[in-house]
Amino acid sequence: MKIHEELIELATRYSLKEKALAMVVKVLDSSIEADKELGIDFLEGNNKEDLTFEFGRFEFRIDKGNHCKLVTIIDIYSAKIDRSNYDLPVGYYEVWTDMDGEPLDHFLIFDWSPLTLNMNHHIEQINSTVPLRYFKRNILQYEFTTYVNHVIALSQGKQYVMAMAFVRRSLDFLESNDRKEIDETYLIHCQDLFKNLYQFVINNNLVDFDRLSESRIRERLF
């Protein structure tokens, strides 16, 4: 039996997915009540009724002490933030168990960043991973990197219509060329920027929704 098949067998034997889905609501309720006693709104003004929970994936992790654990991740979505017909990811619930299915730890994380645009974070992530050779004009990646830089500059200048136009050009480039030509980590951070920017302009009604729909930006990003 292959390793991934063994891990799936363990996850099934210990009902990790089912247990995590059952626990996430209980943990959420406990967190809401605990923060309420402190005068804090755990959901930051958002409604629990708008949230949905779906199994995301299993992960197998080995730490530096060679300790192994199975990780079950439940994705959390909100149906009320985005104006489109898609639910929007706003967090996740992560459960750690040992190889015998015994619980080790768990984490409930929310990220309401689709309501904000943390451009400095995206710039830091992209600048730390872009290969410097991509700035040479005689290579394929130069075109994509130029589009990404235009997205950043236009967003900083609050020129969101043009910024989304260069998101569209970036996606057109990726469809016309082999994605493997772009460094994987750099591409992930670029796509994170595109997704956050898309959600930001939609949620704040900064760009005509029909125009974005015609460009199929949402379908190509998510």
C-alpha positions as CSV (number, residue, x, y, z in Angstrom):
1,M,0.0,0.0,0.0
2,K,1.3,3.5,-0.9
3,I,1.9,6.1,1.8
4,H,-1.0,8.3,0.8
5,E,-3.3,5.3,0.8
6,E,-2.2,4.4,4.3
7,L,-2.8,7.9,5.5
8,I,-6.3,8.0,4.0
9,E,-7.0,4.6,5.6
10,L,-6.0,6.0,9.0
11,A,-8.1,9.1,8.5
12,T,-11.1,6.9,7.6
13,R,-10.5,4.5,10.5
14,Y,-10.5,7.3,13.0
15,S,-13.3,9.3,11.4
16,L,-11.1,12.4,11.4
17,K,-13.2,14.3,8.9
18,E,-16.5,13.6,10.6
19,K,-15.1,14.5,14.1
20,A,-13.6,17.8,12.8
21,L,-16.9,18.8,11.2
22,A,-18.8,18.0,14.4
23,M,-16.3,19.9,16.5
24,V,-15.9,23.1,14.5
25,V,-19.4,24.4,15.4
26,K,-18.9,23.6,19.1
27,V,-15.5,25.3,19.1
28,L,-17.0,28.3,17.3
29,D,-19.8,28.6,19.8
30,S,-17.4,28.4,22.7
31,S,-15.2,31.1,21.2
32,I,-18.1,33.4,20.6
33,E,-19.3,33.0,24.2
34,A,-15.8,33.4,25.7
35,D,-15.2,36.6,23.8
36,K,-18.7,37.9,24.6
37,E,-17.9,37.8,28.3
38,L,-14.9,40.0,27.6
39,G,-17.0,42.5,25.5
40,I,-15.4,41.3,22.3
41,D,-17.2,40.3,19.1
42,F,-15.3,37.1,17.9
43,L,-16.8,37.3,14.4
44,E,-16.0,41.0,14.0
45,G,-19.5,42.0,13.1
46,N,-20.2,39.0,10.9
47,N,-23.0,36.5,11.5
48,K,-22.6,32.9,12.4
49,E,-25.7,32.0,10.3
50,D,-23.9,33.1,7.2
51,L,-21.1,30.6,7.7
52,T,-20.8,27.2,6.1
53,F,-18.2,24.5,6.9
54,E,-16.7,22.0,4.4
55,F,-14.0,19.4,4.6
56,G,-10.8,20.9,3.0
57,R,-8.0,18.3,3.1
58,F,-5.8,16.0,5.2
59,E,-2.2,16.7,5.7
60,F,0.7,14.6,7.1
61,R,3.3,16.6,8.9
62,I,6.7,15.8,10.5
63,D,8.2,18.4,12.8
64,K,11.9,18.9,13.5
65,G,11.8,16.4,16.3
66,N,10.6,13.8,13.9
67,H,7.1,13.7,15.5
68,C,4.4,12.8,13.1
69,K,0.8,14.0,13.1
70,L,-2.3,13.9,10.9
71,V,-3.9,17.3,10.2
72,T,-7.6,17.7,9.3
73,I,-8.6,21.0,7.8
74,I,-12.2,22.3,7.6
75,D,-12.7,25.3,5.3
76,I,-15.1,28.0,6.5
77,Y,-17.0,30.1,4.0
78,S,-19.3,33.1,4.2
79,A,-22.3,33.4,1.8
80,K,-23.0,37.0,2.5
81,I,-19.8,39.0,1.9
82,D,-19.2,38.5,-1.8
83,R,-21.9,39.9,-4.2
84,S,-21.3,37.0,-6.6
85,N,-23.0,33.6,-6.4
86,Y,-19.9,32.1,-4.8
87,D,-19.3,31.5,-1.1
88,L,-16.2,33.3,0.1
89,P,-13.4,31.6,2.2
90,V,-13.0,33.4,5.5
91,G,-11.2,30.9,7.7
92,Y,-10.5,27.4,8.6
93,Y,-10.5,24.9,11.5
94,E,-7.4,22.7,11.9
95,V,-7.3,19.6,14.1
96,W,-4.1,17.7,14.9
97,T,-4.1,14.1,15.9
98,D,-1.3,11.5,16.4
99,M,-1.0,8.4,14.3
100,D,-3.3,6.6,16.7
101,G,-6.1,9.1,16.2
102,E,-5.6,10.7,19.6
103,P,-6.2,14.6,19.6
104,L,-3.1,16.7,20.0
105,D,-4.3,20.3,19.4
106,H,-6.8,22.3,17.3
107,F,-7.0,25.9,15.9
108,L,-9.9,28.0,14.7
109,I,-8.7,30.8,12.4
110,F,-10.7,33.6,10.7
111,D,-9.4,35.9,8.1
112,W,-11.7,38.7,7.1
113,S,-9.1,40.2,4.7
114,P,-11.5,40.0,1.7
115,L,-13.0,43.1,3.3
116,T,-9.7,44.9,3.3
117,L,-6.7,45.1,1.0
118,N,-3.4,44.6,2.8
119,M,-1.2,45.6,-0.1
120,N,2.0,45.9,2.0
121,H,1.7,42.2,2.9
122,H,1.3,41.2,-0.8
123,I,4.2,43.3,-1.8
124,E,6.4,41.8,0.8
125,Q,5.5,38.2,-0.2
126,I,5.9,38.9,-3.9
127,N,9.2,40.7,-3.6
128,S,10.7,38.0,-1.4
129,T,9.9,35.3,-4.0
130,V,10.2,36.8,-7.5
131,P,13.3,35.5,-9.3
132,L,15.4,38.4,-10.3
133,R,16.0,37.0,-13.8
134,Y,12.3,37.7,-14.5
135,F,13.2,41.4,-14.9
136,K,15.2,40.6,-18.0
137,R,13.3,41.7,-21.1
138,N,14.4,38.8,-23.3
139,I,12.7,36.1,-21.3
140,L,9.0,34.9,-21.2
141,Q,8.5,35.6,-17.5
142,Y,9.2,39.4,-18.0
143,E,5.7,39.9,-19.4
144,F,4.0,38.3,-16.5
145,T,6.1,40.1,-13.9
146,T,5.4,43.4,-15.6
147,Y,1.7,42.8,-15.4
148,V,2.0,42.0,-11.7
149,N,3.9,45.1,-11.0
150,H,1.3,47.2,-12.8
151,V,-1.4,45.6,-10.6
152,I,0.5,46.6,-7.5
153,A,1.2,50.2,-8.7
154,L,-2.3,50.8,-9.9
155,S,-3.9,49.4,-6.7
156,Q,-1.7,51.7,-4.6
157,G,-2.9,54.6,-6.7
158,K,-6.5,53.4,-6.2
159,Q,-6.9,53.0,-10.0
160,Y,-8.9,49.8,-9.5
161,V,-10.4,49.5,-12.9
162,M,-7.0,49.5,-14.6
163,A,-5.6,47.3,-11.9
164,M,-8.2,44.6,-12.6
165,A,-7.5,45.0,-16.3
166,F,-3.9,43.9,-15.6
167,V,-5.2,41.0,-13.5
168,R,-7.1,39.9,-16.5
169,R,-4.0,40.2,-18.7
170,S,-2.0,38.2,-16.1
171,L,-4.6,35.4,-16.2
172,D,-4.6,35.5,-20.1
173,F,-0.9,35.1,-20.0
174,L,-1.2,32.0,-17.7
175,E,-3.8,30.5,-20.0
176,S,-1.6,31.1,-23.1
177,N,1.6,29.8,-21.6
178,D,2.7,26.9,-19.5
179,R,2.2,27.8,-15.8
180,K,5.3,25.7,-15.0
181,E,7.4,28.5,-16.6
182,I,6.5,30.6,-13.5
183,D,8.2,29.9,-10.2
184,E,5.5,28.1,-8.1
185,T,5.9,30.0,-4.9
186,Y,6.0,33.4,-6.7
187,L,2.9,32.4,-8.6
188,I,1.0,31.4,-5.5
189,H,1.7,34.9,-3.9
190,C,0.7,36.6,-7.2
191,Q,-2.6,34.7,-7.3
192,D,-3.2,35.6,-3.6
193,L,-2.9,39.2,-4.5
194,F,-5.3,38.8,-7.5
195,K,-7.8,37.1,-5.3
196,N,-7.7,39.6,-2.5
197,L,-7.9,42.5,-4.9
198,Y,-10.8,40.9,-6.7
199,Q,-12.7,40.4,-3.5
200,F,-11.8,43.9,-2.3
201,V,-13.2,45.7,-5.4
202,I,-16.3,43.5,-5.4
203,N,-17.1,44.0,-1.7
204,N,-16.5,47.7,-1.9
205,N,-18.3,48.2,-5.3
206,L,-15.2,49.7,-6.9
207,V,-15.5,48.1,-10.3
208,D,-18.5,47.3,-12.4
209,F,-19.5,43.7,-11.6
210,D,-20.6,42.9,-15.2
211,R,-17.3,44.0,-16.6
212,L,-15.5,41.6,-14.3
213,S,-17.9,38.8,-15.2
214,E,-17.3,39.3,-18.9
215,S,-13.5,38.8,-18.2
216,R,-14.3,35.5,-16.3
217,I,-11.9,36.7,-13.6
218,R,-13.7,35.0,-10.8
219,E,-13.9,31.7,-12.6
220,R,-10.2,31.7,-13.4
221,L,-9.1,32.7,-9.9
222,F,-11.1,30.4,-7.7
